[in-house]
Amino acid sequence: MKMSNSFELAAVRREKIFDLVEARGSMTLRDLCDHFGVSDATMRRDLRFLDEDSRMVRTHGGVMKNSSVLVDLPNEQRKSVAIGEKGRIGLAAINLLNGDEVVFLDAGTTAHAVAVQATSKPDCTYVTSSLGIAKKLQSQGIAKFYLVGGSYEPINDSFSGTLAITALRSLSFDVAFICCSAIDVERRSISMASEAYSQVQKEVMSNSAKIFVIADSSKIKPSAFIQTATFSQISGIITNSEASQDDLDLLGQCDLELLLA
């Protein structure tokens, strides 16, 4: 009887976890433990169960809802997700540069992690559509950087629209580091939740010699609203080593460079 009650309590708690994460988009392991008053071990079992049931996606330090991405989380909220993983991805990305390239840094928290490392390649010319990334480059004393303006999109702290597209058409990039809302391994494509910003990405990719998608493993999920590129259009993907082996095996079968941070 006690065992039956234990199973029932776990099932109820998991439903509440699912509802909470669905409402908030993501939560850390610590916040979930505090919220439900359970141990790390108990919460990890719950998250493993929900992950294996494909109801949500575990990250290194917590969990995110698992669904096709129709709307991105606000930029400030995304900053707290997979911080360590994004830091390693940023370092791996900057280490790809020789040090004299024209580099596009996309709008997104993973691209911000690349900007944090820009002091190790200070002679590159950086171009970004992100206000926050431009401020980061300025604060670090990066001499050569450009901010592409246009219509401001607060959800990812970026500029898009006709003015941004027009400016990008006059530029060319040696390397572009592109963020995304989802990497769909089955369809071999990347996609964005924002239609307006997807047009910025398409313009950047059409003018770039090398294109690397930078995304933590929580982004490996069914597609978002707008497909921006197929795997055949990009040079490689940089993600974290905690990605599931099944996903890594599928990515390894694709004709692109796969870097694990």
C-alpha positions in Angstrom: 0.0 0.0 0.0 2.8 2.4 0.9 4.5 1.7 -2.4 1.3 2.4 -4.3 0.9 5.7 -2.5 4.5 6.6 -3.3 3.9 6.0 -7.0 0.7 8.0 -6.9 2.4 10.9 -5.2 5.2 10.8 -7.7 2.7 10.9 -10.6 0.9 13.9 -9.1 4.2 15.7 -8.5 5.3 15.0 -12.1 2.1 16.5 -13.5 2.6 19.6 -11.4 6.3 19.8 -12.6 5.1 19.5 -16.2 2.4 22.2 -15.7 4.9 24.6 -14.0 7.6 24.2 -16.7 5.0 24.5 -19.5 3.9 27.8 -17.9 7.4 29.2 -17.3 9.2 27.7 -20.3 12.2 26.5 -18.2 13.3 26.0 -14.6 16.5 25.1 -12.8 16.9 21.9 -10.8 17.5 23.9 -7.6 14.3 26.0 -8.1 12.2 22.8 -8.7 13.6 21.2 -5.6 12.9 24.2 -3.5 9.4 24.6 -5.0 8.4 21.0 -4.4 10.4 20.4 -1.2 12.2 17.3 -2.5 15.8 16.2 -2.8 18.0 16.5 -5.9 17.9 12.8 -6.4 14.1 12.7 -6.4 13.8 15.6 -8.7 16.3 14.1 -11.1 14.3 10.9 -11.3 11.1 12.9 -12.0 12.9 14.9 -14.8 14.4 11.8 -16.3 10.9 10.2 -16.4 9.4 13.3 -18.1 12.3 13.5 -20.5 12.1 9.9 -21.5 8.3 10.4 -21.9 9.2 13.3 -24.4 7.2 15.7 -22.4 10.1 18.0 -21.7 13.9 18.3 -22.3 16.5 18.1 -19.5 19.3 20.5 -19.6 22.6 20.4 -17.7 21.2 22.4 -14.8 17.4 22.0 -15.2 14.7 21.4 -17.7 12.8 23.1 -20.6 9.5 22.4 -22.1 9.7 20.2 -25.2 7.6 21.4 -28.1 7.8 23.0 -31.5 8.9 26.5 -30.8 6.3 29.1 -31.8 7.5 31.9 -29.4 11.0 32.4 -28.0 11.4 33.0 -24.3 12.3 36.6 -23.4 16.0 37.3 -23.7 16.5 38.0 -20.0 14.9 34.6 -19.1 17.0 32.7 -21.7 20.2 34.1 -20.1 19.6 31.9 -17.0 19.4 28.7 -19.1 22.4 26.5 -19.7 24.9 29.2 -18.7 27.9 26.9 -18.4 27.1 25.1 -21.7 26.8 28.4 -23.5 30.1 29.6 -22.1 31.9 26.6 -23.4 30.2 26.9 -26.8 31.3 30.6 -26.9 34.9 29.6 -26.2 34.8 26.9 -28.9 33.4 29.3 -31.4 36.0 32.1 -30.8 38.8 29.5 -31.1 37.7 28.8 -34.7 38.9 32.3 -35.7 42.3 33.1 -36.9 42.0 36.6 -35.6 41.6 38.9 -38.6 38.1 37.9 -40.0 34.9 39.9 -40.4 32.6 38.1 -38.0 28.8 38.3 -37.7 27.5 37.6 -34.2 23.8 36.8 -34.2 21.2 38.0 -31.7 20.9 35.5 -28.9 22.4 34.5 -25.5 24.8 32.0 -27.1 26.1 34.6 -29.4 26.6 36.8 -26.3 28.8 34.1 -24.9 30.9 34.4 -28.0 31.1 38.1 -27.5 32.4 37.6 -24.0 35.4 35.8 -25.5 36.1 38.5 -28.2 39.0 39.9 -26.2 41.0 36.9 -27.3 40.5 37.9 -31.0 40.5 41.7 -30.7 41.6 42.3 -34.3 38.6 40.8 -35.8 35.9 43.1 -37.1 32.6 42.2 -35.4 29.1 42.9 -36.8 25.9 42.3 -34.8 22.2 43.0 -34.9 22.1 42.7 -31.0 22.1 45.8 -28.9 23.3 43.8 -25.8 26.2 42.2 -27.8 27.3 45.6 -29.2 27.4 47.0 -25.6 29.4 44.0 -24.5 31.9 44.5 -27.3 32.2 48.2 -26.4 32.7 47.5 -22.7 35.5 45.1 -23.5 37.4 47.7 -25.6 36.8 46.0 -29.0 37.9 48.6 -31.5 36.2 47.4 -34.7 32.6 46.5 -34.4 29.3 47.5 -36.1 25.7 47.5 -34.9 23.1 46.9 -37.6 20.0 49.0 -36.8 16.4 48.7 -37.8 13.2 47.8 -36.0 13.9 46.8 -32.4 12.7 43.4 -31.3 12.7 43.3 -27.4 12.2 39.6 -27.1 15.8 38.9 -28.3 17.2 42.4 -27.9 17.9 42.7 -31.7 17.1 44.8 -34.8 15.3 43.5 -37.8 13.1 44.8 -40.6 13.7 46.6 -43.9 16.5 48.9 -42.6 18.4 45.9 -41.2 18.1 43.9 -44.3 19.2 46.8 -46.5 22.3 47.3 -44.4 23.2 43.6 -44.4 23.0 43.4 -48.2 26.0 45.7 -48.4 28.2 43.6 -46.2 30.0 40.3 -46.4 31.3 38.0 -43.6 34.1 35.5 -43.4 32.3 33.7 -40.5 28.8 34.0 -39.2 27.8 32.5 -35.8 24.1 31.9 -36.0 21.6 31.2 -33.2 18.3 29.4 -33.5 15.2 28.4 -31.8 15.4 24.8 -32.8 17.7 22.3 -34.6 15.5 19.6 -36.2 17.8 16.6 -36.7 15.3 14.5 -38.5 14.5 17.3 -41.1 18.2 18.4 -41.1 17.2 22.1 -40.7 17.4 25.0 -38.3 14.5 27.3 -37.5 13.4 30.4 -35.7 10.3 31.4 -33.8 10.4 35.0 -35.1 9.5 35.5 -38.8 11.0 39.0 -38.8 14.3 37.9 -37.4 14.5 34.8 -39.7 14.8 37.2 -42.6 17.9 38.8 -41.0 19.5 35.4 -40.6 18.8 34.5 -44.2 20.4 37.7 -45.4 23.4 37.1 -43.3 23.9 33.5 -44.4 23.6 34.5 -48.1 26.6 36.8 -47.5 28.8 34.5 -45.4 31.7 32.3 -46.4 31.4 30.0 -43.3 28.3 29.6 -41.2 28.3 27.9 -37.8 25.1 27.3 -35.8 25.8 27.8 -32.1 23.2 26.2 -29.8 23.1 24.3 -26.6 21.6 20.8 -26.7 18.2 21.9 -25.4 17.7 23.5 -28.9 17.8 20.0 -30.5 14.1 19.5 -30.8 11.2 19.7 -33.3 11.2 22.7 -35.6 10.2 26.2 -34.7 7.9 28.5 -36.8 10.2 29.5 -39.6 12.9 27.4 -41.2 15.9 29.6 -41.9 18.3 27.0 -43.3 18.9 23.4 -44.1 22.1 21.6 -43.0 23.3 21.8 -46.6 23.5 25.6 -46.3 25.6 25.7 -43.1 29.3 24.8 -42.4 28.8 23.3 -39.0 27.1 23.1 -35.6 28.7 23.9 -32.2 26.8 22.4 -29.3 27.6 21.0 -25.8 28.8 17.5 -25.2 25.8 16.7 -22.9 23.6 16.3 -26.0 22.0 12.9 -26.2 24.0 10.2 -28.0 21.1 9.6 -30.4 21.1 13.2 -31.5 24.9 13.2 -31.8 24.8 10.0 -33.9 22.3 11.6 -36.3 24.3 14.8 -36.5 27.4 12.8 -37.1 25.8 11.3 -40.2 25.3 14.8 -41.8 27.8 16.5 -44.1 28.8 19.2 -41.7 31.4 20.0 -39.0 30.2 19.0 -35.5 32.1 20.6 -32.6 31.3 19.6 -29.1 32.1 22.0 -26.2 
